Amino acid sequence: MTSSRHFDCLVVGGGLIGMLTARELALAGITVGLVERGETGRESTWAGGGILSPLYPWRYPDSVTALASWSQARYAKLAEDLIAESGIDPEFQQNGLLILDTEEMAQAQPWA
């Protein structure tokens, strides 16, 4: 299939990261094309697209915690913006972390 449409940027992959990248580029005034071999927002995005921290965050470097904290502080606003722009509710729910693996409690408590 050929197209005469011109894009300033082409994003390959219609998962969460690809779609948010395309959105940010479009908000910056860039004409964006997005290609996905399947259905957008499926595969790993469907399973965990709203999880903003690792399962065992204390096992990761401080830079991962900093990135997760930065993301968590902005996610509610992003969800609001997406509802306003698209009418689709991403069903944001802020939750904590339930630790059942007591063998790592000594590592988890200082992180928490």
C-alpha positions as protocol buffer text, in pm:
chain_id: "A"
residue {
  index: 1
  type: MET
  ca { x: 0 y: 0 z: 0 }
}
residue {
  index: 2
  type: THR
  ca { x: 138 y: 342 z: -86 }
}
residue {
  index: 3
  type: SER
  ca { x: 38 y: 679 z: 44 }
}
residue {
  index: 4
  type: SER
  ca { x: 104 y: 1033 z: -70 }
}
residue {
  index: 5
  type: ARG
  ca { x: 65 y: 1163 z: 285 }
}
residue {
  index: 6
  type: HIS
  ca { x: 369 y: 1337 z: 431 }
}
residue {
  index: 7
  type: PHE
  ca { x: 474 y: 1304 z: 794 }
}
residue {
  index: 8
  type: ASP
  ca { x: 749 y: 1493 z: 972 }
}
residue {
  index: 9
  type: CYS
  ca { x: 798 y: 1192 z: 1194 }
}
residue {
  index: 10
  type: LEU
  ca { x: 701 y: 827 z: 1184 }
}
residue {
  index: 11
  type: VAL
  ca { x: 653 y: 635 z: 1510 }
}
residue {
  index: 12
  type: VAL
  ca { x: 686 y: 259 z: 1478 }
}
residue {
  index: 13
  type: GLY
  ca { x: 482 y: 72 z: 1737 }
}
residue {
  index: 14
  type: GLY
  ca { x: 136 y: 152 z: 1867 }
}
residue {
  index: 15
  type: GLY
  ca { x: 186 y: 48 z: 2225 }
}
residue {
  index: 16
  type: LEU
  ca { x: 171 y: 283 z: 2520 }
}
residue {
  index: 17
  type: ILE
  ca { x: 513 y: 436 z: 2457 }
}
residue {
  index: 18
  type: GLY
  ca { x: 457 y: 472 z: 2083 }
}
residue {
  index: 19
  type: MET
  ca { x: 117 y: 633 z: 2125 }
}
residue {
  index: 20
  type: LEU
  ca { x: 235 y: 872 z: 2397 }
}
residue {
  index: 21
  type: THR
  ca { x: 540 y: 962 z: 2187 }
}
residue {
  index: 22
  type: ALA
  ca { x: 316 y: 1035 z: 1888 }
}
residue {
  index: 23
  type: ARG
  ca { x: 86 y: 1243 z: 2109 }
}
residue {
  index: 24
  type: GLU
  ca { x: 372 y: 1453 z: 2249 }
}
residue {
  index: 25
  type: LEU
  ca { x: 513 y: 1512 z: 1900 }
}
residue {
  index: 26
  type: ALA
  ca { x: 170 y: 1612 z: 1770 }
}
residue {
  index: 27
  type: LEU
  ca { x: 120 y: 1849 z: 2065 }
}
residue {
  index: 28
  type: ALA
  ca { x: 453 y: 2007 z: 1966 }
}
residue {
  index: 29
  type: GLY
  ca { x: 314 y: 2075 z: 1618 }
}
residue {
  index: 30
  type: ILE
  ca { x: 484 y: 1788 z: 1435 }
}
residue {
  index: 31
  type: THR
  ca { x: 289 y: 1590 z: 1176 }
}
residue {
  index: 32
  type: VAL
  ca { x: 310 y: 1230 z: 1297 }
}
residue {
  index: 33
  type: GLY
  ca { x: 235 y: 895 z: 1142 }
}
residue {
  index: 34
  type: LEU
  ca { x: 203 y: 590 z: 1364 }
}
residue {
  index: 35
  type: VAL
  ca { x: 232 y: 234 z: 1235 }
}
residue {
  index: 36
  type: GLU
  ca { x: 149 y: -83 z: 1423 }
}
residue {
  index: 37
  type: ARG
  ca { x: 148 y: -436 z: 1285 }
}
residue {
  index: 38
  type: GLY
  ca { x: -146 y: -538 z: 1502 }
}
residue {
  index: 39
  type: GLU
  ca { x: -399 y: -345 z: 1705 }
}
residue {
  index: 40
  type: THR
  ca { x: -284 y: -38 z: 1897 }
}
residue {
  index: 41
  type: GLY
  ca { x: -272 y: -58 z: 2274 }
}
residue {
  index: 42
  type: ARG
  ca { x: -257 y: -437 z: 2293 }
}
residue {
  index: 43
  type: GLU
  ca { x: 15 y: -688 z: 2377 }
}
residue {
  index: 44
  type: SER
  ca { x: 228 y: -574 z: 2674 }
}
residue {
  index: 45
  type: THR
  ca { x: 48 y: -237 z: 2691 }
}
residue {
  index: 46
  type: TRP
  ca { x: -281 y: -417 z: 2747 }
}
residue {
  index: 47
  type: ALA
  ca { x: -132 y: -617 z: 3033 }
}
residue {
  index: 48
  type: GLY
  ca { x: 66 y: -352 z: 3217 }
}
residue {
  index: 49
  type: GLY
  ca { x: 45 y: -10 z: 3054 }
}
residue {
  index: 50
  type: GLY
  ca { x: -53 y: 165 z: 3374 }
}
residue {
  index: 51
  type: ILE
  ca { x: 202 y: 10 z: 3607 }
}
residue {
  index: 52
  type: LEU
  ca { x: 451 y: 282 z: 3694 }
}
residue {
  index: 53
  type: SER
  ca { x: 700 y: 104 z: 3916 }
}
residue {
  index: 54
  type: PRO
  ca { x: 886 y: -225 z: 3913 }
}
residue {
  index: 55
  type: LEU
  ca { x: 745 y: -519 z: 4107 }
}
residue {
  index: 56
  type: TYR
  ca { x: 1038 y: -512 z: 4351 }
}
residue {
  index: 57
  type: PRO
  ca { x: 1151 y: -149 z: 4334 }
}
residue {
  index: 58
  type: TRP
  ca { x: 1415 y: -184 z: 4606 }
}
residue {
  index: 59
  type: ARG
  ca { x: 1609 y: -418 z: 4374 }
}
residue {
  index: 60
  type: TYR
  ca { x: 1667 y: -137 z: 4123 }
}
residue {
  index: 61
  type: PRO
  ca { x: 1902 y: 163 z: 4120 }
}
residue {
  index: 62
  type: ASP
  ca { x: 1785 y: 492 z: 4272 }
}
residue {
  index: 63
  type: SER
  ca { x: 1752 y: 632 z: 3920 }
}
residue {
  index: 64
  type: VAL
  ca { x: 1466 y: 387 z: 3851 }
}
residue {
  index: 65
  type: THR
  ca { x: 1289 y: 498 z: 4169 }
}
residue {
  index: 66
  type: ALA
  ca { x: 1339 y: 862 z: 4067 }
}
residue {
  index: 67
  type: LEU
  ca { x: 1188 y: 796 z: 3724 }
}
residue {
  index: 68
  type: ALA
  ca { x: 894 y: 604 z: 3872 }
}
residue {
  index: 69
  type: SER
  ca { x: 831 y: 883 z: 4125 }
}
residue {
  index: 70
  type: TRP
  ca { x: 844 y: 1147 z: 3851 }
}
residue {
  index: 71
  type: SER
  ca { x: 596 y: 947 z: 3641 }
}
residue {
  index: 72
  type: GLN
  ca { x: 362 y: 879 z: 3931 }
}
residue {
  index: 73
  type: ALA
  ca { x: 346 y: 1251 z: 4014 }
}
residue {
  index: 74
  type: ARG
  ca { x: 230 y: 1330 z: 3658 }
}
residue {
  index: 75
  type: TYR
  ca { x: 10 y: 1033 z: 3572 }
}
residue {
  index: 76
  type: ALA
  ca { x: -318 y: 1164 z: 3716 }
}
residue {
  index: 77
  type: LYS
  ca { x: -290 y: 1481 z: 3504 }
}
residue {
  index: 78
  type: LEU
  ca { x: -212 y: 1275 z: 3194 }
}
residue {
  index: 79
  type: ALA
  ca { x: -520 y: 1061 z: 3259 }
}
residue {
  index: 80
  type: GLU
  ca { x: -734 y: 1375 z: 3293 }
}
residue {
  index: 81
  type: ASP
  ca { x: -591 y: 1516 z: 2970 }
}
residue {
  index: 82
  type: LEU
  ca { x: -657 y: 1192 z: 2782 }
}
residue {
  index: 83
  type: ILE
  ca { x: -1020 y: 1189 z: 2898 }
}
residue {
  index: 84
  type: ALA
  ca { x: -1065 y: 1550 z: 2787 }
}
residue {
  index: 85
  type: GLU
  ca { x: -897 y: 1496 z: 2449 }
}
residue {
  index: 86
  type: SER
  ca { x: -1041 y: 1160 z: 2354 }
}
residue {
  index: 87
  type: GLY
  ca { x: -1342 y: 1088 z: 2573 }
}
residue {
  index: 88
  type: ILE
  ca { x: -1175 y: 760 z: 2666 }
}
residue {
  index: 89
  type: ASP
  ca { x: -1122 y: 701 z: 3036 }
}
residue {
  index: 90
  type: PRO
  ca { x: -789 y: 527 z: 3107 }
}
residue {
  index: 91
  type: GLU
  ca { x: -939 y: 430 z: 3445 }
}
residue {
  index: 92
  type: PHE
  ca { x: -654 y: 567 z: 3655 }
}
residue {
  index: 93
  type: GLN
  ca { x: -646 y: 438 z: 4012 }
}
residue {
  index: 94
  type: GLN
  ca { x: -372 y: 528 z: 4254 }
}
residue {
  index: 95
  type: ASN
  ca { x: -271 y: 228 z: 4464 }
}
residue {
  index: 96
  type: GLY
  ca { x: 8 y: 135 z: 4697 }
}
residue {
  index: 97
  type: LEU
  ca { x: 237 y: -163 z: 4704 }
}
residue {
  index: 98
  type: LEU
  ca { x: 140 y: -475 z: 4896 }
}
residue {
  index: 99
  type: ILE
  ca { x: 446 y: -671 z: 4999 }
}
residue {
  index: 100
  type: LEU
  ca { x: 377 y: -1037 z: 5068 }
}
residue {
  index: 101
  type: ASP
  ca { x: 734 y: -1165 z: 5032 }
}
residue {
  index: 102
  type: THR
  ca { x: 851 y: -1122 z: 5392 }
}
residue {
  index: 103
  type: GLU
  ca { x: 1198 y: -1260 z: 5307 }
}
residue {
  index: 104
  type: GLU
  ca { x: 1283 y: -919 z: 5156 }
}
residue {
  index: 105
  type: MET
  ca { x: 1119 y: -703 z: 5423 }
}
residue {
  index: 106
  type: ALA
  ca { x: 1458 y: -573 z: 5540 }
}
residue {
  index: 107
  type: GLN
  ca { x: 1530 y: -441 z: 5187 }
}
residue {
  index: 108
  type: ALA
  ca { x: 1176 y: -317 z: 5125 }
}
residue {
  index: 109
  type: GLN
  ca { x: 1129 y: -110 z: 5441 }
}
residue {
  index: 110
  type: PRO
  ca { x: 1415 y: 137 z: 5381 }
}
residue {
  index: 111
  type: TRP
  ca { x: 1295 y: 183 z: 5022 }
}
residue {
  index: 112
  type: ALA
  ca { x: 939 y: 252 z: 5140 }
}
